[in-house]
Amino acid sequence: MLERLNPTVIGCALNVIGLFFLASAISFKQPRRQIEELLGLERARSLLMVREQLVNHIQTYLGFGILVVGFVLLMGEALERTRPAGATGSDPHLVWIVALLTVATLGTTVALKLIKEGYVRSKFRRLLREVVKESSFNLEKNPQLSVQIGELLHIPKSGEESVNEYIAKVRAVLGLPAGGASGHASALRPRPIK
């Protein structure tokens, strides 16, 4: 039995375990919670939900790490099979593959961070502007949410400015006219901030 545990078998087993961790880290909102949100019935988030999110993050990284180790073992075994008979020592190709994977992972991570900072922020700002305009959401009547919107948009605030002055800055960044919502009825019901 032990002679059958070669790097290919171990690599495949690690990939299955890594996929299990990744699959268990995926969490979806419960249907009841989605309906409550659509109806504007806001419940306070429990600390248990925050703890579950942290567990999901750890499972994601753990699953990814296990998958990487499994795939490196599979690559190493494939390279070992292609080596000439009688060759000894470690395979320099595996070292290059691991180095290239490391560089590619770091490069991709940096590129995704840049995309996140540029594209995602502009897309988020555009969607937020559309929803606020279409719903006639009154920023002045919901100062806590307005401040939160400003913080999400990375609008700087000084300790000396009033909430109304900060809301005016939020309006300017969103491209909304000064002074409250337009006259038509709200399509969305703003939830009170707790």
C-alpha positions in Angstrom: 0.0 0.0 0.0 2.7 2.5 1.0 4.6 1.9 -2.3 1.5 3.2 -4.2 1.7 6.6 -2.4 3.8 8.4 -4.9 3.9 12.2 -5.4 1.1 12.0 -8.0 -1.3 10.3 -5.6 -0.3 12.7 -2.8 -0.7 15.7 -5.2 -4.2 14.6 -6.3 -5.2 14.0 -2.7 -4.0 17.5 -1.7 -5.9 19.0 -4.7 -9.1 17.3 -3.5 -8.6 18.6 0.0 -7.8 22.1 -1.3 -10.9 22.1 -3.4 -13.0 21.0 -0.4 -11.6 24.0 1.7 -12.4 26.4 -1.2 -15.9 25.0 -1.7 -16.7 25.2 2.1 -15.4 28.8 2.2 -18.0 30.0 -0.4 -20.9 31.4 1.5 -24.2 32.7 0.2 -26.8 34.8 1.9 -29.7 32.9 3.2 -32.9 33.4 1.2 -34.7 34.8 4.2 -32.0 37.4 4.7 -32.2 38.4 1.0 -36.0 38.9 1.2 -35.6 41.0 4.3 -33.0 43.2 2.6 -35.2 43.6 -0.5 -38.1 44.6 1.7 -36.0 47.1 3.6 -36.1 45.2 6.9 -32.6 45.6 8.2 -31.4 43.4 11.0 -28.2 44.1 12.9 -25.4 41.8 11.8 -24.5 39.4 14.5 -20.9 38.8 15.7 -21.4 35.2 14.6 -21.7 36.3 11.0 -18.5 38.3 11.3 -16.7 35.3 12.8 -18.0 33.0 10.0 -16.6 35.5 7.5 -13.1 35.3 9.1 -13.3 31.5 9.1 -14.2 31.6 5.3 -11.2 33.8 4.6 -8.9 31.4 6.4 -10.4 28.5 4.6 -9.9 30.2 1.3 -6.2 30.8 1.9 -5.7 27.4 3.3 -7.4 25.7 0.4 -5.4 27.8 -2.1 -2.2 26.9 -0.4 -3.0 23.2 -0.3 -3.9 23.3 -4.0 -0.6 24.9 -4.9 1.4 22.3 -3.0 -0.7 19.5 -4.7 -0.1 21.0 -8.2 3.7 21.4 -7.5 3.9 17.8 -6.5 2.1 16.8 -9.7 4.5 18.9 -11.8 7.5 17.5 -10.0 6.3 13.9 -10.7 5.7 14.7 -14.3 9.2 16.2 -14.7 10.7 13.2 -12.9 9.1 10.8 -15.4 10.7 12.8 -18.3 14.2 12.8 -16.8 16.8 10.6 -18.5 17.5 7.3 -16.7 20.3 7.4 -14.2 20.1 11.2 -13.6 20.6 12.1 -10.0 20.0 15.2 -7.9 17.1 17.5 -7.8 15.5 18.6 -11.0 16.4 22.3 -11.9 13.3 22.5 -14.0 11.1 22.2 -10.9 13.0 25.0 -9.2 12.4 27.2 -12.2 8.7 26.3 -12.3 8.3 27.2 -8.6 10.1 30.4 -9.2 8.0 31.3 -12.2 4.8 30.4 -10.3 5.8 32.7 -7.5 6.6 35.6 -9.8 3.4 35.1 -11.7 1.4 35.0 -8.5 2.9 38.1 -7.2 2.6 39.9 -10.5 -1.0 38.9 -10.9 -1.7 40.0 -7.3 -0.2 43.5 -7.9 -2.1 43.8 -11.2 -5.4 42.9 -9.6 -4.8 45.4 -6.8 -4.2 48.1 -9.4 -7.4 47.1 -11.2 -9.3 47.1 -7.9 -8.1 50.5 -7.1 -8.9 51.9 -10.5 -11.7 50.1 -12.3 -13.6 48.8 -9.3 -13.6 52.2 -7.5 -14.9 54.0 -10.6 -17.5 51.3 -11.3 -18.7 51.4 -7.6 -18.8 55.2 -7.8 -20.9 55.1 -11.0 -23.3 52.5 -9.6 -23.7 54.4 -6.3 -24.4 57.6 -8.2 -27.0 55.9 -10.4 -28.8 54.3 -7.4 -28.8 57.5 -5.4 -30.1 59.5 -8.4 -32.8 57.0 -9.4 -34.0 56.5 -5.9 -34.0 60.2 -4.9 -32.1 59.1 -1.8 -31.9 62.1 0.5 -28.4 62.3 1.8 -29.3 65.1 4.3 -32.0 63.0 6.0 -29.7 60.0 6.3 -26.4 61.6 7.6 -24.9 58.4 9.0 -25.3 56.5 5.7 -24.1 59.6 3.8 -20.9 59.7 5.8 -20.5 56.0 5.2 -20.9 56.5 1.5 -18.3 59.2 1.6 -15.9 57.0 3.5 -16.4 54.2 0.9 -15.6 56.7 -1.8 -12.5 57.8 0.1 -13.6 61.4 0.4 -11.4 63.0 3.0 -13.0 64.6 6.0 -11.5 67.0 8.4 -12.5 67.3 12.1 -13.5 70.9 11.7 -16.2 70.4 9.0 -19.8 69.8 9.9 -21.8 66.8 8.7 -23.7 69.0 6.3 -20.4 70.3 4.8 -19.2 66.7 4.4 -22.5 65.7 2.8 -22.0 68.6 0.3 -18.6 67.1 -0.6 -20.3 63.7 -1.1 -22.9 65.3 -3.3 -20.2 66.9 -5.4 -18.2 63.7 -5.9 -21.4 61.8 -6.8 -22.3 64.5 -9.3 -25.6 65.3 -7.6 -27.1 68.8 -7.4 -26.7 70.7 -4.1 -29.5 70.6 -1.5 -31.6 67.4 -1.1 -33.3 64.9 -3.3 -35.3 65.8 -6.4 -39.1 65.8 -6.2 -40.1 62.4 -7.4 -40.9 59.5 -5.0 -38.2 57.3 -3.7 -37.9 53.9 -5.4 -35.8 52.7 -2.5 -36.6 53.0 1.1 -33.6 54.1 3.0 -33.0 52.0 6.2 -32.2 53.7 9.4 -28.6 53.5 10.5 -27.9 52.0 13.9 
